[in-house]
Amino acid sequence: MKIPKKLQSVFWSADINKLDLEKDKNYIIHQIFSHGNLDDIKWVFDTFSRNEISNIFISTPYKDYRKSRFYFIKNHIINLKDKLINENRYVKNTPRDIR
């Protein structure tokens, strides 16, 4: 199975033709969760097992989520609301020094 061409915009820094579903699954799952739409997220669940998705989300933090997106994915998409996960390992912080 290949990554659909419609997902290229989610992987703006990579060529989807060079991504490997097995070797690059951590990047693929997190990139879609942090930047994709609901159809893209559905593709993740059609491509990978729920157990694999949960394990990757928990064991390989990816610091590129906005706070609201992190909690939406964690609590509602993956259903890990009862699991304590350190948001600082996922939520990107872009403080700006405006003086």
C-alpha positions as CSV (number, residue, x, y, z in Angstrom):
1,M,0.0,0.0,0.0
2,K,1.2,3.5,-0.8
3,I,0.5,6.8,0.7
4,P,-2.3,8.5,-1.3
5,K,-1.2,11.6,-3.3
6,K,-3.8,13.7,-1.6
7,L,-1.7,13.5,1.6
8,Q,1.4,15.1,0.0
9,S,0.3,18.5,1.5
10,V,0.5,17.0,5.0
11,F,4.0,15.8,4.3
12,W,5.3,19.1,2.9
13,S,8.9,18.4,3.8
14,A,9.0,14.9,2.4
15,D,8.3,13.1,-0.8
16,I,5.4,10.6,-0.2
17,N,6.9,8.4,-2.9
18,K,10.0,7.9,-0.7
19,L,8.1,7.3,2.6
20,D,7.9,3.7,3.8
21,L,4.8,2.7,5.7
22,E,6.7,0.5,8.0
23,K,10.0,2.4,8.5
24,D,8.4,5.8,8.7
25,K,5.2,5.0,10.5
26,N,6.0,7.1,13.6
27,Y,6.5,10.2,11.4
28,I,3.5,9.4,9.2
29,I,1.1,8.9,12.1
30,H,2.2,11.9,14.1
31,Q,2.4,14.2,11.0
32,I,-1.2,13.3,10.0
33,F,-2.4,13.6,13.6
34,S,-0.8,17.0,14.0
35,H,-1.6,18.5,10.6
36,G,-4.1,16.3,8.8
37,N,-7.9,16.6,8.5
38,L,-10.5,14.0,9.6
39,D,-10.3,12.1,6.3
40,D,-6.5,11.9,6.7
41,I,-6.9,10.6,10.2
42,K,-9.4,8.0,9.0
43,W,-6.7,6.8,6.5
44,V,-4.3,6.3,9.4
45,F,-6.9,4.0,11.1
46,D,-7.5,2.2,7.8
47,T,-3.7,1.7,7.4
48,F,-2.5,0.9,10.9
49,S,-4.0,-1.1,13.8
50,R,-5.5,0.8,16.7
51,N,-3.0,-0.9,19.0
52,E,-0.1,0.2,16.8
53,I,-1.3,3.8,16.6
54,S,-1.8,4.0,20.4
55,N,1.7,2.5,21.1
56,I,3.4,4.9,18.6
57,F,1.5,7.9,20.1
58,I,2.6,7.0,23.6
59,S,6.1,5.7,23.1
60,T,7.4,8.1,20.5
61,P,6.4,11.7,21.4
62,Y,6.4,14.2,18.5
63,K,6.7,17.8,19.6
64,D,4.6,19.4,16.8
65,Y,1.1,19.5,18.2
66,R,-0.9,22.6,19.1
67,K,-2.3,22.1,22.6
68,S,-5.9,21.8,21.5
69,R,-5.0,19.4,18.8
70,F,-3.0,17.2,21.1
71,Y,-5.9,16.8,23.5
72,F,-8.4,16.2,20.7
73,I,-6.2,13.4,19.3
74,K,-5.3,12.0,22.7
75,N,-8.7,12.1,24.3
76,H,-11.1,11.6,21.4
77,I,-9.4,10.1,18.5
78,I,-7.1,7.6,20.3
79,N,-9.3,7.5,23.4
80,L,-6.4,7.8,26.0
81,K,-8.2,10.3,28.2
82,D,-7.5,8.2,31.3
83,K,-3.8,7.9,30.5
84,L,-1.4,10.5,31.9
85,I,0.8,11.7,29.0
86,N,3.1,14.7,29.4
87,E,1.9,17.3,27.0
88,N,5.3,19.1,27.1
89,R,6.7,16.2,25.0
90,Y,4.1,16.8,22.3
91,V,2.9,20.4,22.3
92,K,5.1,22.9,20.5
93,N,5.9,26.0,22.3
94,T,6.6,29.1,20.2
95,P,7.0,31.9,22.8
96,R,7.5,35.2,21.2
97,D,9.4,38.0,22.9
98,I,7.5,41.1,21.9
99,R,8.9,44.2,23.5
